[in-house]
Each structure stands twice: as C-alpha cells, then as structure tokens.
Amino acid sequence: MTQSDQQDPKTFTDFLRRLFKGILDSIAAFLNKLGIRPNMVTAAGLIGNLIAAILIAYGKLTWGGLIAMLVGPLDALDGTMARMRNESGRYGAFVDSVTDRYSEIALYGGLLVYFNKTGTWQDALLVFFAAVGSIMVSYTRARAEALNYSAKIGLLTRAERYIVLIPGIIFGFPHISLWILALMTHVTALQRFWYVRKQAKETPPH
C-alpha cells in the first residue's frame, strides 16, 4: 500500500483549510497581484515567530503570543499563493516544512528562556517534553512519507498545537498549554506510528 493508495482520515487542519478557503484564496490572489512571492510570505512568518519568541523570552507573553497568532495563518497563505501561481512543488513544500519547524522551535526556545528566568528546572523540562513531542509528530510523518507510507493523522497536528499553545501564552497560563502539549504530542506521534505499522502489515513484502 502506497501513500496514494491510503486515504487519510480528515484532520482538524483539513477542516480549517476548507473553512477558510475562500478568505485565503482572496488574500492570496491580492498578494500575488502585488507581486509578493510565496517565499516572502514564508520568510515573514518565520521572522514574526522569531520576534514573538524574543518577546516571550523577555517576559512579554501577551505581545509575543499576539504576534505568533497574527503570523500563524501565513503558513497556509504561502501554499495557497504558490498553487495560484502554479509554482507549488516539492522544493517549496520542503522550504515551508523547514521554516515551520524553526518557527515552532523558536516559540519553545522563548518559553525556555522565560522559565529559566522565572521558573524552575521542572518548567524547563516541561518545555523540553513539549518540544520533543512536537518534533516527533512532524518527524514520524516525514519519515513515513519518505518510505511511501501515509501518516497525515493525529490529534495534535501543527494547527492544533498552535491553538493549544498560543492562548496559553497570550493569557499568561503557558504551563497548562505545555502540559497538554507534553502529553498529547507524544500520543499523536504514537498514533502515526501505529497507523504506519498497520499499513506495513497490509503491504505485501517485496
């Protein structure tokens, strides 16, 4: 069974993309008319998250969270722009995935510095487990697809992780968000592991 043969269950991210498709298409068309390229939007998202991470590190949680919330939709916008320009391809997807990881890790890094100043080693450990879980969610999908399996499933894909993390930062309760992420990201990674295992058992050996 190959990735093209396997039909993934619909995720919350898929639902969001369908829900806001009209808005994204309109904004993407407008930006394309202005001559703005998709990679510029991707870079803007990364820079915005880096700024958010610096603000969080300095204890400006609300401002950092608001900036992260504002640049979050750029992740979907750059892909929409690329498709409209007939420029979507493997390299663009690669760049998008790499910058997404840097953006997410930057926010965790900001929280790590913040807790290093204001919290305890347990707080730092909580950030570590949440960050590792988030990376493993992405890695399990990337590795599965490299082996021609499908793994686009799970409770906490990137959109859900942002929905959990950013309100906690904005409203000053990052511990609650991090506890949820530290647990549920690893559950999501295991979901993908077992999903790939099921495909492997159904695939005839070569």
C-alpha positions in Angstrom: 0.0 0.0 0.0 1.5 3.3 -1.0 0.7 6.8 0.1 -1.5 7.4 -2.9 -3.5 4.2 -2.1 -4.1 5.1 1.6 -6.9 7.5 2.4 -6.1 9.5 5.5 -8.8 10.4 8.0 -9.7 14.1 7.8 -7.8 16.2 10.3 -8.8 19.4 12.0 -6.2 21.2 9.8 -8.1 19.9 6.8 -11.3 21.3 8.2 -9.7 24.7 8.8 -8.4 24.8 5.3 -11.8 24.1 3.9 -13.5 26.6 6.2 -11.2 29.5 5.4 -10.5 28.6 1.8 -12.5 31.5 0.3 -10.7 34.0 2.6 -7.3 32.5 1.9 -7.9 32.5 -1.8 -8.9 36.1 -1.9 -5.9 37.3 0.2 -3.5 35.1 -1.8 -4.9 36.5 -5.1 -4.5 40.0 -3.9 -0.9 39.4 -2.7 0.0 37.8 -6.0 -1.3 40.8 -7.8 1.0 43.0 -5.8 3.9 40.9 -6.9 4.6 39.4 -3.5 6.1 35.9 -3.8 5.1 32.9 -1.6 8.7 32.6 -0.2 8.4 36.2 1.0 5.3 35.3 3.0 7.1 32.2 4.3 10.0 34.3 5.5 7.6 36.8 7.1 6.1 34.1 9.1 9.4 32.9 10.3 10.6 36.4 11.2 7.3 37.1 13.0 7.7 33.9 15.1 11.3 34.8 15.9 10.2 38.2 17.1 7.4 36.6 19.2 10.0 34.2 20.7 12.2 37.1 21.8 9.3 39.0 23.4 8.3 35.8 25.2 11.9 35.3 26.4 11.8 38.8 27.9 8.5 38.1 29.7 6.2 39.9 27.2 4.0 36.9 26.9 0.9 38.7 25.7 2.6 40.6 22.9 4.6 37.6 21.9 1.5 35.4 21.8 -0.4 38.0 19.8 2.4 38.3 17.2 2.6 34.5 16.9 -1.2 34.4 16.5 -1.1 37.0 13.7 1.6 35.3 11.7 0.2 31.8 12.2 -2.1 32.0 9.1 0.8 32.8 6.8 1.6 29.1 6.9 -1.5 28.4 4.9 -1.3 31.5 2.8 2.1 30.9 1.2 0.9 27.5 -0.1 -2.3 29.0 -1.5 -0.3 31.7 -3.3 2.1 29.1 -4.7 -0.8 27.0 -6.1 -2.4 30.0 -7.7 0.9 30.8 -9.4 1.4 27.2 -10.5 4.6 27.2 -8.5 3.8 24.6 -5.9 6.3 21.8 -5.9 8.5 19.6 -3.7 11.1 22.3 -3.1 8.5 24.8 -1.9 7.0 22.2 0.4 10.4 21.4 1.7 11.2 25.1 2.5 7.7 25.5 4.1 8.2 22.5 6.3 11.7 23.5 7.4 10.6 27.1 8.3 7.6 25.7 10.1 9.9 23.7 12.4 12.1 26.6 13.1 9.1 28.8 13.9 7.7 26.3 16.3 11.0 25.6 18.0 11.7 29.3 18.3 8.5 29.7 20.4 9.6 26.8 22.7 13.0 28.4 22.9 11.4 31.7 24.0 9.5 29.9 26.7 12.6 28.0 27.8 14.5 31.3 28.4 11.5 32.8 30.1 11.2 29.9 32.5 14.9 29.9 33.1 14.5 33.4 34.5 11.2 33.0 36.3 10.5 29.3 36.9 12.2 26.0 37.9 14.0 23.2 36.3 10.7 21.3 36.1 9.3 24.1 33.9 12.3 23.8 31.6 11.7 20.0 31.5 8.1 20.6 30.6 9.1 22.8 27.6 11.6 20.1 26.6 9.0 17.3 26.5 6.5 19.5 24.6 9.2 20.5 22.1 10.4 16.9 21.6 6.8 15.7 21.1 6.1 18.4 18.5 9.2 17.5 16.6 8.3 13.8 16.7 4.9 14.4 15.3 6.5 16.1 12.3 9.3 13.5 12.1 7.0 10.5 12.1 5.0 11.9 9.1 8.2 12.9 7.2 9.8 9.5 7.7 6.7 7.6 6.9 6.2 9.5 3.6 9.9 9.0 2.7 9.2 5.3 2.9 6.0 5.7 0.8 3.6 5.3 3.8 0.9 7.8 4.8 0.9 9.4 8.3 -1.2 12.6 8.0 -3.3 11.8 11.0 -3.4 12.5 14.7 -4.8 14.7 17.5 -2.2 17.5 17.5 -1.0 18.4 14.1 0.6 21.8 13.7 -2.6 23.9 13.6 -3.9 22.2 16.8 -0.6 22.7 18.6 -0.7 26.4 17.9 -4.4 26.6 19.0 -3.3 25.0 22.3 0.0 26.9 22.8 -0.8 30.5 21.8 -3.8 31.2 24.1 -1.8 29.9 27.0 0.9 32.4 26.1 -1.4 35.3 25.5 -3.4 34.9 28.7 -0.5 34.0 30.9 -1.0 30.3 31.6 1.7 28.7 29.5 2.0 25.8 32.0 -1.4 24.5 31.1 -0.7 24.6 27.4 2.6 22.9 27.8 1.2 20.1 29.9 -1.3 19.4 27.2 1.4 19.5 24.5 3.9 17.5 26.5 1.3 14.6 26.7 -0.8 14.8 23.6 2.1 15.4 21.1 3.5 12.1 22.1 0.1 10.4 21.8 -0.1 11.9 18.3 3.3 10.5 17.4 2.3 7.1 18.6 -1.0 7.4 16.6 1.1 7.9 13.5 3.4 5.0 14.5 0.6 2.6 14.7 -1.0 3.9 11.6 2.2 3.2 9.6 2.5 -0.2 11.3 -1.0 -1.1 10.1 -0.1 -0.1 6.6 3.1 -2.1 6.7 1.3 -5.2 7.8 -1.2 -4.7 4.9 1.5 -4.2 2.3 2.8 -7.4 0.6 6.5 -7.9 1.1 8.7 -7.2 -1.9 
